[in-house]
């Protein structure tokens, strides 16, 4: 249970600080976390960042990389380095 809470907190923090603005996407990510699908929630968030071509900072990207390693979902962050704006 502790790992679940840690991962949920990790993804929630990234989601809260993300440049995503679509309430539907944010709600989808939160829903996936609420049903224990942390990896899918993270992948969904990353996919929409890329799909919407949203700029991110280098520091935020590094946090995404760290989270992807924690979750074992390195494919989720493919090409997100292209979005780094600073």
C-alpha positions, 0 to 999 in steps of 0.5 A, spaced: 500 500 500 505 504 501 508 504 494 501 505 491 501 511 495 508 514 493 506 513 486 500 516 486 503 522 490 509 522 484 504 522 479 499 527 482 505 532 483 507 532 476 500 532 473 499 538 478 505 542 475 504 540 468 502 544 462 496 540 461 489 544 461 484 539 458 479 538 464 478 531 460 485 529 460 486 531 467 480 527 470 482 521 466 489 521 469 486 522 476 481 516 474 486 512 472 490 513 479 484 512 483 483 505 480 490 503 481 493 504 474 499 508 475 503 506 469 497 508 465 495 514 468 503 516 467 503 514 460 496 518 458 499 524 461 506 524 457 502 522 451 498 528 452 504 532 453 507 530 447 500 530 443 498 537 445 506 539 443 506 543 450 512 546 452 516 543 459 522 545 463 528 541 463 527 540 470 520 538 469 523 533 464 528 530 469 522 529 474 518 525 468 525 521 467 525 519 474 518 517 475 518 513 468 524 509 471 520 508 478 514 506 474 518 502 469 515 505 463 521 509 459 517 508 453 512 513 456 517 519 455 520 518 448 520 524 444 518 528 450 525 532 450 523 535 444 518 539 448 524 542 453 523 550 452 528 552 456 
